[in-house]
Amino acid sequence: MVRRKITLVQRIGCVIGFIVSCFFALSFISTLIVSLLNPTLTSEFVKSHFIFSKFGVVGGFLIHIIGNLLFAAVAIFLALLSWKGFTSQLNQAVLVTTKCICKNCGKVHKLYYKSGPNPTDEYCKERGFIPFPVDDKFKCDCGFEIDLSSFRNDLDEGILY
Ligand SMILES: [Zn+2]
C-alpha cells in the first residue's frame, strides 16, 4: 500500500488558509452585526456606495446584508476546509512497505512499518511482510545482518514507499 503523507508545506498552507479564512469570516460577521445594529449609518453607507446606491436604499441595504452573510458563510466553509486539511492524517494510520536486499545472499525481504491498529500485523504477515525491526538491524536467514538505519531516517521524515 502506498499512501503519500501530506507535506509540511501543505500543512503550513492549511494553517495560513485557516487563519486568513477566520479573519475574513470575522470581518464579514462583524460588518454584518454593525450594519444590523446601526441601520442609519448603513443606509448612509449604501447611499454613498457606487454599486449599492444603484439599487436604492432598501435594495442596497439587503444586498449589503445578504452579501456579507454569503461571504461570511464561504469564509467559514473555507476555514473548516483548511482546518480539516490540517488535521487530516494527524491521527491517521500510516502503513509503509519497503524491500531490502541482503548484500550477502541476495534474498529480497519485504518489510512494513505501520502506526495505528489497522491493517493488523496478521494481515501484513499473511502477505509476506516482516515488521520493521525496532533496532533497525535485520538478520537475514543466511546470518548476515542488514543495517536499516537509512530506511529509518526516511520513515521518520515521512517518506512512504
Ligand atoms: Zn542473506
Residues whose N, C-alpha, C, O or C-beta is under 5 A from the ligand:
A	BS01	ZN	C102 N104 C105 G106 K107 C140 D141 C142 F144
